[in-house]
Each structure stands twice: as C-alpha cells, then as structure tokens.
Amino acid sequence: MSDETPRVRVIVALDPDDFDKAIEAARRAGMIIESEQRGIGTAVGTVSEDALAALSAAYGVEEVERERGYQLPDPDSPVQ
C-alpha cells in the first residue's frame, strides 16, 4: 500500500507578463507540467493533493482549477 498522496489534474492561470517565472514557481510547488499555453497564460498538469495550497500561493499563479470530468449516459440507458 502506497503512502503517496493522490495526484489531481489541474489547469492553472499564470501571470502572462511573467510566464517563465510563474511556470517555474508552479514546478517548484510540485506541479508536473503536461502542456503550456503561453499565449493565453495557462498550463495543464498534475499535482499532489497535499501541494494544492502551495501551488495556489506560488509566484505568478493566479488561479488553480481542478479538472472536471463528465461522462455521458450509456446509449442504452433510459435517461437520455
């Protein structure tokens, strides 16, 4: 059994005027960056649940949003 805290996917809004420093601060806070969208000042990646507060407080991080999932009902489901 692992003691590791589960990781969650997040989308972060970063200071577009200081994107490089903000992305580096997000990495130092524990975020593993999967993609960067420099033009709109966002990045997508994962972070441990324990590090969410540190990520939110990191330099240049303006907002942290957990990725939300949605699943359509089965085509044979009575609810459509």
mmCIF file of the N, C-alpha and C atoms, coordinates in Angstrom:
data_MODEL
# 
_entry.id   MODEL 
# 
loop_
_atom_site.group_PDB 
_atom_site.id 
_atom_site.type_symbol 
_atom_site.label_atom_id 
_atom_site.label_alt_id 
_atom_site.label_comp_id 
_atom_site.label_asym_id 
_atom_site.label_entity_id 
_atom_site.label_seq_id 
_atom_site.pdbx_PDB_ins_code 
_atom_site.Cartn_x 
_atom_site.Cartn_y 
_atom_site.Cartn_z 
_atom_site.occupancy 
_atom_site.B_iso_or_equiv 
_atom_site.pdbx_formal_charge 
_atom_site.auth_seq_id 
_atom_site.auth_comp_id 
_atom_site.auth_asym_id 
_atom_site.auth_atom_id 
_atom_site.pdbx_PDB_model_num 
ATOM 1   N N  . MET A 1 1  ? 0.837   -1.176 0.000   1.00 0.00 ? 1  MET A N  1 
ATOM 2   C CA . MET A 1 1  ? 0.000   0.000  0.000   1.00 0.00 ? 1  MET A CA 1 
ATOM 3   C C  . MET A 1 1  ? 0.889   1.248  0.000   1.00 0.00 ? 1  MET A C  1 
ATOM 4   N N  . SER A 1 2  ? 0.532   2.199  -0.862  1.00 0.00 ? 2  SER A N  1 
ATOM 5   C CA . SER A 1 2  ? 1.355   3.392  -1.019  1.00 0.00 ? 2  SER A CA 1 
ATOM 6   C C  . SER A 1 2  ? 0.898   4.504  -0.078  1.00 0.00 ? 2  SER A C  1 
ATOM 7   N N  . ASP A 1 3  ? 1.871   5.223  0.472   1.00 0.00 ? 3  ASP A N  1 
ATOM 8   C CA . ASP A 1 3  ? 1.563   6.374  1.319   1.00 0.00 ? 3  ASP A CA 1 
ATOM 9   C C  . ASP A 1 3  ? 1.498   7.663  0.505   1.00 0.00 ? 3  ASP A C  1 
ATOM 10  N N  . GLU A 1 4  ? 1.724   7.548  -0.805  1.00 0.00 ? 4  GLU A N  1 
ATOM 11  C CA . GLU A 1 4  ? 1.764   8.722  -1.659  1.00 0.00 ? 4  GLU A CA 1 
ATOM 12  C C  . GLU A 1 4  ? 0.373   9.338  -1.789  1.00 0.00 ? 4  GLU A C  1 
ATOM 13  N N  . THR A 1 5  ? 0.312   10.655 -1.678  1.00 0.00 ? 5  THR A N  1 
ATOM 14  C CA . THR A 1 5  ? -0.949  11.368 -1.841  1.00 0.00 ? 5  THR A CA 1 
ATOM 15  C C  . THR A 1 5  ? -1.359  11.306 -3.309  1.00 0.00 ? 5  THR A C  1 
ATOM 16  N N  . PRO A 1 6  ? -2.647  11.100 -3.577  1.00 0.00 ? 6  PRO A N  1 
ATOM 17  C CA . PRO A 1 6  ? -3.098  11.051 -4.975  1.00 0.00 ? 6  PRO A CA 1 
ATOM 18  C C  . PRO A 1 6  ? -2.824  12.366 -5.699  1.00 0.00 ? 6  PRO A C  1 
ATOM 19  N N  . ARG A 1 7  ? -2.548  12.248 -6.984  1.00 0.00 ? 7  ARG A N  1 
ATOM 20  C CA . ARG A 1 7  ? -2.323  13.433 -7.807  1.00 0.00 ? 7  ARG A CA 1 
ATOM 21  C C  . ARG A 1 7  ? -3.628  13.785 -8.502  1.00 0.00 ? 7  ARG A C  1 
ATOM 22  N N  . VAL A 1 8  ? -3.838  15.066 -8.695  1.00 0.00 ? 8  VAL A N  1 
ATOM 23  C CA . VAL A 1 8  ? -5.027  15.547 -9.387  1.00 0.00 ? 8  VAL A CA 1 
ATOM 24  C C  . VAL A 1 8  ? -4.596  16.381 -10.584 1.00 0.00 ? 8  VAL A C  1 
ATOM 25  N N  . ARG A 1 9  ? -5.400  16.318 -11.643 1.00 0.00 ? 9  ARG A N  1 
ATOM 26  C CA . ARG A 1 9  ? -5.118  17.143 -12.828 1.00 0.00 ? 9  ARG A CA 1 
ATOM 27  C C  . ARG A 1 9  ? -5.649  18.538 -12.571 1.00 0.00 ? 9  ARG A C  1 
ATOM 28  N N  . VAL A 1 10 ? -4.859  19.513 -12.937 1.00 0.00 ? 10 VAL A N  1 
ATOM 29  C CA . VAL A 1 10 ? -5.244  20.908 -12.730 1.00 0.00 ? 10 VAL A CA 1 
ATOM 30  C C  . VAL A 1 10 ? -4.948  21.731 -13.972 1.00 0.00 ? 10 VAL A C  1 
ATOM 31  N N  . ILE A 1 11 ? -5.686  22.823 -14.065 1.00 0.00 ? 11 ILE A N  1 
ATOM 32  C CA . ILE A 1 11 ? -5.425  23.858 -15.053 1.00 0.00 ? 11 ILE A CA 1 
ATOM 33  C C  . ILE A 1 11 ? -5.093  25.097 -14.245 1.00 0.00 ? 11 ILE A C  1 
ATOM 34  N N  . VAL A 1 12 ? -3.958  25.712 -14.518 1.00 0.00 ? 12 VAL A N  1 
ATOM 35  C CA . VAL A 1 12 ? -3.571  26.900 -13.766 1.00 0.00 ? 12 VAL A CA 1 
ATOM 36  C C  . VAL A 1 12 ? -3.496  28.113 -14.692 1.00 0.00 ? 12 VAL A C  1 
ATOM 37  N N  . ALA A 1 13 ? -3.983  29.228 -14.172 1.00 0.00 ? 13 ALA A N  1 
ATOM 38  C CA . ALA A 1 13 ? -3.833  30.510 -14.861 1.00 0.00 ? 13 ALA A CA 1 
ATOM 39  C C  . ALA A 1 13 ? -2.590  31.166 -14.281 1.00 0.00 ? 13 ALA A C  1 
ATOM 40  N N  . LEU A 1 14 ? -1.705  31.586 -15.169 1.00 0.00 ? 14 LEU A N  1 
ATOM 41  C CA . LEU A 1 14 ? -0.419  32.157 -14.762 1.00 0.00 ? 14 LEU A CA 1 
ATOM 42  C C  . LEU A 1 14 ? -0.298  33.589 -15.245 1.00 0.00 ? 14 LEU A C  1 
ATOM 43  N N  . ASP A 1 15 ? 0.520   34.369 -14.556 1.00 0.00 ? 15 ASP A N  1 
ATOM 44  C CA . ASP A 1 15 ? 0.765   35.746 -14.942 1.00 0.00 ? 15 ASP A CA 1 
ATOM 45  C C  . ASP A 1 15 ? 1.372   35.759 -16.348 1.00 0.00 ? 15 ASP A C  1 
ATOM 46  N N  . PRO A 1 16 ? 0.627   36.238 -17.339 1.00 0.00 ? 16 PRO A N  1 
ATOM 47  C CA . PRO A 1 16 ? 1.154   36.202 -18.712 1.00 0.00 ? 16 PRO A CA 1 
ATOM 48  C C  . PRO A 1 16 ? 2.345   37.141 -18.919 1.00 0.00 ? 16 PRO A C  1 
ATOM 49  N N  . ASP A 1 17 ? 2.488   38.153 -18.053 1.00 0.00 ? 17 ASP A N  1 
ATOM 50  C CA . ASP A 1 17 ? 3.606   39.083 -18.189 1.00 0.00 ? 17 ASP A CA 1 
ATOM 51  C C  . ASP A 1 17 ? 4.900   38.534 -17.589 1.00 0.00 ? 17 ASP A C  1 
ATOM 52  N N  . ASP A 1 18 ? 4.797   37.459 -16.813 1.00 0.00 ? 18 ASP A N  1 
ATOM 53  C CA . ASP A 1 18 ? 5.978   36.847 -16.198 1.00 0.00 ? 18 ASP A CA 1 
ATOM 54  C C  . ASP A 1 18 ? 5.827   35.320 -16.251 1.00 0.00 ? 18 ASP A C  1 
ATOM 55  N N  . PHE A 1 19 ? 5.435   34.835 -17.424 1.00 0.00 ? 19 PHE A N  1 
ATOM 56  C CA . PHE A 1 19 ? 5.074   33.431 -17.605 1.00 0.00 ? 19 PHE A CA 1 
ATOM 57  C C  . PHE A 1 19 ? 6.208   32.484 -17.227 1.00 0.00 ? 19 PHE A C  1 
ATOM 58  N N  . ASP A 1 20 ? 7.422   32.768 -17.652 1.00 0.00 ? 20 ASP A N  1 
ATOM 59  C CA . ASP A 1 20 ? 8.539   31.854 -17.384 1.00 0.00 ? 20 ASP A CA 1 
ATOM 60  C C  . ASP A 1 20 ? 8.782   31.671 -15.884 1.00 0.00 ? 20 ASP A C  1 
ATOM 61  N N  . LYS A 1 21 ? 8.777   32.770 -15.133 1.00 0.00 ? 21 LYS A N  1 
ATOM 62  C CA . LYS A 1 21 ? 8.976   32.664 -13.684 1.00 0.00 ? 21 LYS A CA 1 
ATOM 63  C C  . LYS A 1 21 ? 7.792   31.976 -13.021 1.00 0.00 ? 21 LYS A C  1 
ATOM 64  N N  . ALA A 1 22 ? 6.578   32.245 -13.512 1.00 0.00 ? 22 ALA A N  1 
ATOM 65  C CA . ALA A 1 22 ? 5.382   31.636 -12.933 1.00 0.00 ? 22 ALA A CA 1 
ATOM 66  C C  . ALA A 1 22 ? 5.362   30.123 -13.169 1.00 0.00 ? 22 ALA A C  1 
ATOM 67  N N  . ILE A 1 23 ? 5.733   29.689 -14.356 1.00 0.00 ? 23 ILE A N  1 
ATOM 68  C CA . ILE A 1 23 ? 5.731   28.252 -14.651 1.00 0.00 ? 23 ILE A CA 1 
ATOM 69  C C  . ILE A 1 23 ? 6.799   27.549 -13.819 1.00 0.00 ? 23 ILE A C  1 
ATOM 70  N N  . GLU A 1 24 ? 7.917   28.209 -13.623 1.00 0.00 ? 24 GLU A N  1 
ATOM 71  C CA . GLU A 1 24 ? 8.986   27.630 -12.793 1.00 0.00 ? 24 GLU A CA 1 
ATOM 72  C C  . GLU A 1 24 ? 8.537   27.551 -11.335 1.00 0.00 ? 24 GLU A C  1 
ATOM 73  N N  . ALA A 1 25 ? 7.837   28.560 -10.850 1.00 0.00 ? 25 ALA A N  1 
ATOM 74  C CA . ALA A 1 25 ? 7.321   28.538 -9.474  1.00 0.00 ? 25 ALA A CA 1 
ATOM 75  C C  . ALA A 1 25 ? 6.288   27.417 -9.304  1.00 0.00 ? 25 ALA A C  1 
ATOM 76  N N  . ALA A 1 26 ? 5.468   27.201 -10.321 1.00 0.00 ? 26 ALA A N  1 
ATOM 77  C CA . ALA A 1 26 ? 4.486   26.102 -10.268 1.00 0.00 ? 26 ALA A CA 1 
ATOM 78  C C  . ALA A 1 26 ? 5.207   24.755 -10.183 1.00 0.00 ? 26 ALA A C  1 
ATOM 79  N N  . ARG A 1 27 ? 6.278   24.597 -10.937 1.00 0.00 ? 27 ARG A N  1 
ATOM 80  C CA . ARG A 1 27 ? 7.063   23.355 -10.868 1.00 0.00 ? 27 ARG A CA 1 
ATOM 81  C C  . ARG A 1 27 ? 7.666   23.166 -9.475  1.00 0.00 ? 27 ARG A C  1 
ATOM 82  N N  . ARG A 1 28 ? 8.220   24.231 -8.924  1.00 0.00 ? 28 ARG A N  1 
ATOM 83  C CA . ARG A 1 28 ? 8.808   24.141 -7.580  1.00 0.00 ? 28 ARG A CA 1 
ATOM 84  C C  . ARG A 1 28 ? 7.755   23.804 -6.526  1.00 0.00 ? 28 ARG A C  1 
ATOM 85  N N  . ALA A 1 29 ? 6.511   24.203 -6.761  1.00 0.00 ? 29 ALA A N  1 
ATOM 86  C CA . ALA A 1 29 ? 5.418   23.905 -5.825  1.00 0.00 ? 29 ALA A CA 1 
ATOM 87  C C  . ALA A 1 29 ? 4.930   22.469 -5.971  1.00 0.00 ? 29 ALA A C  1 
ATOM 88  N N  . GLY A 1 30 ? 5.474   21.737 -6.952  1.00 0.00 ? 30 GLY A N  1 
ATOM 89  C CA . GLY A 1 30 ? 5.135   20.325 -7.093  1.00 0.00 ? 30 GLY A CA 1 
ATOM 90  C C  . GLY A 1 30 ? 4.316   19.968 -8.315  1.00 0.00 ? 30 GLY A C  1 
ATOM 91  N N  . MET A 1 31 ? 4.033   20.922 -9.176  1.00 0.00 ? 31 MET A N  1 
ATOM 92  C CA . MET A 1 31 ? 3.236   20.632 -10.365 1.00 0.00 ? 31 MET A CA 1 
ATOM 93  C C  . MET A 1 31 ? 4.100   20.001 -11.445 1.00 0.00 ? 31 MET A C  1 
ATOM 94  N N  . ILE A 1 32 ? 3.604   18.920 -12.013 1.00 0.00 ? 32 ILE A N  1 
ATOM 95  C CA . ILE A 1 32 ? 4.241   18.313 -13.186 1.00 0.00 ? 32 ILE A CA 1 
ATOM 96  C C  . ILE A 1 32 ? 3.487   18.853 -14.395 1.00 0.00 ? 32 ILE A C  1 
ATOM 97  N N  . ILE A 1 33 ? 4.177   19.662 -15.186 1.00 0.00 ? 33 ILE A N  1 
ATOM 98  C CA . ILE A 1 33 ? 3.563   20.341 -16.327 1.00 0.00 ? 33 ILE A CA 1 
ATOM 99  C C  . ILE A 1 33 ? 3.446   19.364 -17.491 1.00 0.00 ? 33 ILE A C  1 
ATOM 100 N N  . GLU A 1 34 ? 2.232   19.242 -18.018 1.00 0.00 ? 34 GLU A N  1 
ATOM 101 C CA . GLU A 1 34 ? 1.996   18.401 -19.198 1.00 0.00 ? 34 GLU A CA 1 
ATOM 102 C C  . GLU A 1 34 ? 1.946   19.234 -20.470 1.00 0.00 ? 34 GLU A C  1 
ATOM 103 N N  . SER A 1 35 ? 1.390   20.451 -20.361 1.00 0.00 ? 35 SER A N  1 
ATOM 104 C CA . SER A 1 35 ? 1.361   21.340 -21.524 1.00 0.00 ? 35 SER A CA 1 
ATOM 105 C C  . SER A 1 35 ? 1.289   22.790 -21.049 1.00 0.00 ? 35 SER A C  1 
ATOM 106 N N  . GLU A 1 36 ? 1.868   23.658 -21.868 1.00 0.00 ? 36 GLU A N  1 
ATOM 107 C CA . GLU A 1 36 ? 1.871   25.094 -21.592 1.00 0.00 ? 36 GLU A CA 1 
ATOM 108 C C  . GLU A 1 36 ? 1.158   25.800 -22.732 1.00 0.00 ? 36 GLU A C  1 
ATOM 109 N N  . GLN A 1 37 ? 0.307   26.747 -22.372 1.00 0.00 ? 37 GLN A N  1 
ATOM 110 C CA . GLN A 1 37 ? -0.372  27.569 -23.368 1.00 0.00 ? 37 GLN A CA 1 
ATOM 111 C C  . GLN A 1 37 ? 0.040   29.021 -23.096 1.00 0.00 ? 37 GLN A C  1 
ATOM 112 N N  . ARG A 1 38 ? 1.237   29.337 -23.519 1.00 0.00 ? 38 ARG A N  1 
ATOM 113 C CA . ARG A 1 38 ? 1.853   30.641 -23.236 1.00 0.00 ? 38 ARG A CA 1 
ATOM 114 C C  . ARG A 1 38 ? 0.973   31.788 -23.734 1.00 0.00 ? 38 ARG A C  1 
ATOM 115 N N  . GLY A 1 39 ? 0.380   31.643 -24.893 1.00 0.00 ? 39 GLY A N  1 
ATOM 116 C CA . GLY A 1 39 ? -0.419  32.717 -25.486 1.00 0.00 ? 39 GLY A CA 1 
ATOM 117 C C  . GLY A 1 39 ? -1.614  33.144 -24.645 1.00 0.00 ? 39 GLY A C  1 
ATOM 118 N N  . ILE A 1 40 ? -2.167  32.210 -23.874 1.00 0.00 ? 40 ILE A N  1 
ATOM 119 C CA . ILE A 1 40 ? -3.316  32.545 -23.023 1.00 0.00 ? 40 ILE A CA 1 
ATOM 120 C C  . ILE A 1 40 ? -2.973  32.468 -21.540 1.00 0.00 ? 40 ILE A C  1 
ATOM 121 N N  . GLY A 1 41 ? -1.700  32.186 -21.231 1.00 0.00 ? 41 GLY A N  1 
ATOM 122 C CA . GLY A 1 41 ? -1.235  32.220 -19.850 1.00 0.00 ? 41 GLY A CA 1 
ATOM 123 C C  . GLY A 1 41 ? -1.746  31.082 -18.980 1.00 0.00 ? 41 GLY A C  1 
ATOM 124 N N  . THR A 1 42 ? -1.829  29.878 -19.547 1.00 0.00 ? 42 THR A N  1 
ATOM 125 C CA . THR A 1 42 ? -2.276  28.735 -18.752 1.00 0.00 ? 42 THR A CA 1 
ATOM 126 C C  . THR A 1 42 ? -1.330  27.552 -18.923 1.00 0.00 ? 42 THR A C  1 
ATOM 127 N N  . ALA A 1 43 ? -1.462  26.613 -17.992 1.00 0.00 ? 43 ALA A N  1 
ATOM 128 C CA . ALA A 1 43 ? -0.720  25.360 -18.077 1.00 0.00 ? 43 ALA A CA 1 
ATOM 129 C C  . ALA A 1 43 ? -1.609  24.263 -17.511 1.00 0.00 ? 43 ALA A C  1 
ATOM 130 N N  . VAL A 1 44 ? -1.400  23.049 -17.992 1.00 0.00 ? 44 VAL A N  1 
ATOM 131 C CA . VAL A 1 44 ? -2.148  21.878 -17.542 1.00 0.00 ? 44 VAL A CA 1 
ATOM 132 C C  . VAL A 1 44 ? -1.142  20.878 -17.009 1.00 0.00 ? 44 VAL A C  1 
ATOM 133 N N  . GLY A 1 45 ? -1.500  20.213 -15.927 1.00 0.00 ? 45 GLY A N  1 
ATOM 134 C CA . GLY A 1 45 ? -0.612  19.204 -15.372 1.00 0.00 ? 45 GLY A CA 1 
ATOM 135 C C  . GLY A 1 45 ? -1.226  18.538 -14.164 1.00 0.00 ? 45 GLY A C  1 
ATOM 136 N N  . THR A 1 46 ? -0.375  17.904 -13.372 1.00 0.00 ? 46 THR A N  1 
ATOM 137 C CA . THR A 1 46 ? -0.840  17.220 -12.168 1.00 0.00 ? 46 THR A CA 1 
ATOM 138 C C  . THR A 1 46 ? -0.054  17.725 -10.963 1.00 0.00 ? 46 THR A C  1 
ATOM 139 N N  . VAL A 1 47 ? -0.693  17.606 -9.806  1.00 0.00 ? 47 VAL A N  1 
ATOM 140 C CA . VAL A 1 47 ? -0.077  17.999 -8.548  1.00 0.00 ? 47 VAL A CA 1 
ATOM 141 C C  . VAL A 1 47 ? -0.670  17.113 -7.466  1.00 0.00 ? 47 VAL A C  1 
ATOM 142 N N  . SER A 1 48 ? 0.098   16.818 -6.428  1.00 0.00 ? 48 SER A N  1 
ATOM 143 C CA . SER A 1 48 ? -0.461  16.024 -5.341  1.00 0.00 ? 48 SER A CA 1 
ATOM 144 C C  . SER A 1 48 ? -1.464  16.877 -4.578  1.00 0.00 ? 48 SER A C  1 
ATOM 145 N N  . GLU A 1 49 ? -2.474  16.225 -4.031  1.00 0.00 ? 49 GLU A N  1 
ATOM 146 C CA . GLU A 1 49 ? -3.488  16.959 -3.278  1.00 0.00 ? 49 GLU A CA 1 
ATOM 147 C C  . GLU A 1 49 ? -2.855  17.777 -2.161  1.00 0.00 ? 49 GLU A C  1 
ATOM 148 N N  . ASP A 1 50 ? -1.798  17.240 -1.551  1.00 0.00 ? 50 ASP A N  1 
ATOM 149 C CA . ASP A 1 50 ? -1.115  17.933 -0.462  1.00 0.00 ? 50 ASP A CA 1 
ATOM 150 C C  . ASP A 1 50 ? -0.456  19.239 -0.903  1.00 0.00 ? 50 ASP A C  1 
ATOM 151 N N  . ALA A 1 51 ? -0.170  19.361 -2.190  1.00 0.00 ? 51 ALA A N  1 
ATOM 152 C CA . ALA A 1 51 ? 0.550   20.538 -2.684  1.00 0.00 ? 51 ALA A CA 1 
ATOM 153 C C  . ALA A 1 51 ? -0.364  21.582 -3.325  1.00 0.00 ? 51 ALA A C  1 
ATOM 154 N N  . LEU A 1 52 ? -1.674  21.367 -3.304  1.00 0.00 ? 52 LEU A N  1 
ATOM 155 C CA . LEU A 1 52 ? -2.586  22.326 -3.934  1.00 0.00 ? 52 LEU A CA 1 
ATOM 156 C C  . LEU A 1 52 ? -2.470  23.725 -3.325  1.00 0.00 ? 52 LEU A C  1 
ATOM 157 N N  . ALA A 1 53 ? -2.386  23.812 -2.012  1.00 0.00 ? 53 ALA A N  1 
ATOM 158 C CA . ALA A 1 53 ? -2.284  25.122 -1.363  1.00 0.00 ? 53 ALA A CA 1 
ATOM 159 C C  . ALA A 1 53 ? -0.981  25.817 -1.748  1.00 0.00 ? 53 ALA A C  1 
ATOM 160 N N  . ALA A 1 54 ? 0.115   25.061 -1.783  1.00 0.00 ? 54 ALA A N  1 
ATOM 161 C CA . ALA A 1 54 ? 1.406   25.650 -2.161  1.00 0.00 ? 54 ALA A CA 1 
ATOM 162 C C  . ALA A 1 54 ? 1.370   26.125 -3.613  1.00 0.00 ? 54 ALA A C  1 
ATOM 163 N N  . LEU A 1 55 ? 0.721   25.361 -4.475  1.00 0.00 ? 55 LEU A N  1 
ATOM 164 C CA . LEU A 1 55 ? 0.610   25.758 -5.875  1.00 0.00 ? 55 LEU A CA 1 
ATOM 165 C C  . LEU A 1 55 ? -0.198  27.047 -5.992  1.00 0.00 ? 55 LEU A C  1 
ATOM 166 N N  . SER A 1 56 ? -1.305  27.125 -5.267  1.00 0.00 ? 56 SER A N  1 
ATOM 167 C CA . SER A 1 56 ? -2.144  28.331 -5.309  1.00 0.00 ? 56 SER A CA 1 
ATOM 168 C C  . SER A 1 56 ? -1.394  29.568 -4.836  1.00 0.00 ? 56 SER A C  1 
ATOM 169 N N  . ALA A 1 57 ? -0.457  29.380 -3.906  1.00 0.00 ? 57 ALA A N  1 
ATOM 170 C CA . ALA A 1 57 ? 0.297   30.504 -3.339  1.00 0.00 ? 57 ALA A CA 1 
ATOM 171 C C  . ALA A 1 57 ? 1.584   30.806 -4.098  1.00 0.00 ? 57 ALA A C  1 
ATOM 172 N N  . ALA A 1 58 ? 1.927   30.008 -5.091  1.00 0.00 ? 58 ALA A N  1 
ATOM 173 C CA . ALA A 1 58 ? 3.195   30.175 -5.809  1.00 0.00 ? 58 ALA A CA 1 
ATOM 174 C C  . ALA A 1 58 ? 3.201   31.478 -6.612  1.00 0.00 ? 58 ALA A C  1 
ATOM 175 N N  . TYR A 1 59 ? 4.395   32.030 -6.778  1.00 0.00 ? 59 TYR A N  1 
ATOM 176 C CA . TYR A 1 59 ? 4.578   33.273 -7.518  1.00 0.00 ? 59 TYR A CA 1 
ATOM 177 C C  . TYR A 1 59 ? 3.960   33.161 -8.915  1.00 0.00 ? 59 TYR A C  1 
ATOM 178 N N  . GLY A 1 60 ? 3.140   34.126 -9.275  1.00 0.00 ? 60 GLY A N  1 
ATOM 179 C CA . GLY A 1 60 ? 2.595   34.194 -10.627 1.00 0.00 ? 60 GLY A CA 1 
ATOM 180 C C  . GLY A 1 60 ? 1.414   33.293 -10.903 1.00 0.00 ? 60 GLY A C  1 
ATOM 181 N N  . VAL A 1 61 ? 1.030   32.463 -9.941  1.00 0.00 ? 61 VAL A N  1 
ATOM 182 C CA . VAL A 1 61 ? -0.141  31.603 -10.125 1.00 0.00 ? 61 VAL A CA 1 
ATOM 183 C C  . VAL A 1 61 ? -1.365  32.414 -9.730  1.00 0.00 ? 61 VAL A C  1 
ATOM 184 N N  . GLU A 1 62 ? -2.235  32.640 -10.695 1.00 0.00 ? 62 GLU A N  1 
ATOM 185 C CA . GLU A 1 62 ? -3.406  33.478 -10.455 1.00 0.00 ? 62 GLU A CA 1 
ATOM 186 C C  . GLU A 1 62 ? -4.632  32.657 -10.071 1.00 0.00 ? 62 GLU A C  1 
ATOM 187 N N  . GLU A 1 63 ? -4.720  31.422 -10.562 1.00 0.00 ? 63 GLU A N  1 
ATOM 188 C CA . GLU A 1 63 ? -5.865  30.570 -10.243 1.00 0.00 ? 63 GLU A CA 1 
ATOM 189 C C  . GLU A 1 63 ? -5.508  29.116 -10.499 1.00 0.00 ? 63 GLU A C  1 
ATOM 190 N N  . VAL A 1 64 ? -6.031  28.230 -9.659  1.00 0.00 ? 64 VAL A N  1 
ATOM 191 C CA . VAL A 1 64 ? -5.859  26.785 -9.831  1.00 0.00 ? 64 VAL A CA 1 
ATOM 192 C C  . VAL A 1 64 ? -7.242  26.171 -9.887  1.00 0.00 ? 64 VAL A C  1 
ATOM 193 N N  . GLU A 1 65 ? -7.491  25.420 -10.950 1.00 0.00 ? 65 GLU A N  1 
ATOM 194 C CA . GLU A 1 65 ? -8.786  24.763 -11.093 1.00 0.00 ? 65 GLU A CA 1 
ATOM 195 C C  . GLU A 1 65 ? -8.571  23.276 -11.324 1.00 0.00 ? 65 GLU A C  1 
ATOM 196 N N  . ARG A 1 66 ? -9.248  22.473 -10.519 1.00 0.00 ? 66 ARG A N  1 
ATOM 197 C CA . ARG A 1 66 ? -9.193  21.028 -10.740 1.00 0.00 ? 66 ARG A CA 1 
ATOM 198 C C  . ARG A 1 66 ? -9.921  20.690 -12.033 1.00 0.00 ? 66 ARG A C  1 
ATOM 199 N N  . GLU A 1 67 ? -9.359  19.762 -12.771 1.00 0.00 ? 67 GLU A N  1 
ATOM 200 C CA . GLU A 1 67 ? -10.020 19.315 -13.986 1.00 0.00 ? 67 GLU A CA 1 
ATOM 201 C C  . GLU A 1 67 ? -11.299 18.575 -13.614 1.00 0.00 ? 67 GLU A C  1 
ATOM 202 N N  . ARG A 1 68 ? -12.345 18.869 -14.328 1.00 0.00 ? 68 ARG A N  1 
ATOM 203 C CA . ARG A 1 68 ? -13.625 18.201 -14.082 1.00 0.00 ? 68 ARG A CA 1 
ATOM 204 C C  . ARG A 1 68 ? -13.900 17.214 -15.200 1.00 0.00 ? 68 ARG A C  1 
ATOM 205 N N  . GLY A 1 69 ? -14.453 16.082 -14.809 1.00 0.00 ? 69 GLY A N  1 
ATOM 206 C CA . GLY A 1 69 ? -14.813 15.076 -15.800 1.00 0.00 ? 69 GLY A CA 1 
ATOM 207 C C  . GLY A 1 69 ? -16.314 15.017 -15.985 1.00 0.00 ? 69 GLY A C  1 
ATOM 208 N N  . TYR A 1 70 ? -16.719 14.543 -17.118 1.00 0.00 ? 70 TYR A N  1 
ATOM 209 C CA . TYR A 1 70 ? -18.137 14.363 -17.395 1.00 0.00 ? 70 TYR A CA 1 
ATOM 210 C C  . TYR A 1 70 ? -18.271 13.113 -18.235 1.00 0.00 ? 70 TYR A C  1 
ATOM 211 N N  . GLN A 1 71 ? -19.250 12.302 -17.886 1.00 0.00 ? 71 GLN A N  1 
ATOM 212 C CA . GLN A 1 71 ? -19.470 11.087 -18.649 1.00 0.00 ? 71 GLN A CA 1 
ATOM 213 C C  . GLN A 1 71 ? -20.921 11.045 -19.076 1.00 0.00 ? 71 GLN A C  1 
ATOM 214 N N  . LEU A 1 72 ? -21.127 10.867 -20.358 1.00 0.00 ? 72 LEU A N  1 
ATOM 215 C CA . LEU A 1 72 ? -22.480 10.741 -20.884 1.00 0.00 ? 72 LEU A CA 1 
ATOM 216 C C  . LEU A 1 72 ? -23.076 9.410  -20.461 1.00 0.00 ? 72 LEU A C  1 
ATOM 217 N N  . PRO A 1 73 ? -24.399 9.350  -20.330 1.00 0.00 ? 73 PRO A N  1 
ATOM 218 C CA . PRO A 1 73 ? -25.013 8.065  -20.004 1.00 0.00 ? 73 PRO A CA 1 
ATOM 219 C C  . PRO A 1 73 ? -24.820 7.065  -21.134 1.00 0.00 ? 73 PRO A C  1 
ATOM 220 N N  . ASP A 1 74 ? -24.856 5.820  -20.796 1.00 0.00 ? 74 ASP A N  1 
ATOM 221 C CA . ASP A 1 74 ? -24.763 4.731  -21.765 1.00 0.00 ? 74 ASP A CA 1 
ATOM 222 C C  . ASP A 1 74 ? -25.881 4.917  -22.796 1.00 0.00 ? 74 ASP A C  1 
ATOM 223 N N  . PRO A 1 75 ? -25.602 4.670  -24.077 1.00 0.00 ? 75 PRO A N  1 
ATOM 224 C CA . PRO A 1 75 ? -26.646 4.855  -25.103 1.00 0.00 ? 75 PRO A CA 1 
ATOM 225 C C  . PRO A 1 75 ? -27.901 4.016  -24.842 1.00 0.00 ? 75 PRO A C  1 
ATOM 226 N N  . ASP A 1 76 ? -27.756 2.920  -24.142 1.00 0.00 ? 76 ASP A N  1 
ATOM 227 C CA . ASP A 1 76 ? -28.911 2.074  -23.845 1.00 0.00 ? 76 ASP A CA 1 
ATOM 228 C C  . ASP A 1 76 ? -29.610 2.479  -22.547 1.00 0.00 ? 76 ASP A C  1 
ATOM 229 N N  . SER A 1 77 ? -29.108 3.489  -21.881 1.00 0.00 ? 77 SER A N  1 
ATOM 230 C CA . SER A 1 77 ? -29.684 3.951  -20.623 1.00 0.00 ? 77 SER A CA 1 
ATOM 231 C C  . SER A 1 77 ? -31.044 4.592  -20.869 1.00 0.00 ? 77 SER A C  1 
ATOM 232 N N  . PRO A 1 78 ? -31.996 4.399  -19.949 1.00 0.00 ? 78 PRO A N  1 
ATOM 233 C CA . PRO A 1 78 ? -33.318 5.024  -20.131 1.00 0.00 ? 78 PRO A CA 1 
ATOM 234 C C  . PRO A 1 78 ? -33.265 6.555  -19.974 1.00 0.00 ? 78 PRO A C  1 
ATOM 235 N N  . VAL A 1 79 ? -32.216 7.078  -19.344 1.00 0.00 ? 79 VAL A N  1 
ATOM 236 C CA . VAL A 1 79 ? -32.079 8.525  -19.196 1.00 0.00 ? 79 VAL A CA 1 
ATOM 237 C C  . VAL A 1 79 ? -31.228 9.050  -20.335 1.00 0.00 ? 79 VAL A C  1 
ATOM 238 N N  . GLN A 1 80 ? -31.805 9.901  -21.143 1.00 0.00 ? 80 GLN A N  1 
ATOM 239 C CA . GLN A 1 80 ? -31.084 10.472 -22.284 1.00 0.00 ? 80 GLN A CA 1 
ATOM 240 C C  . GLN A 1 80 ? -31.197 11.944 -22.327 1.00 0.00 ? 80 GLN A C  1 
# 
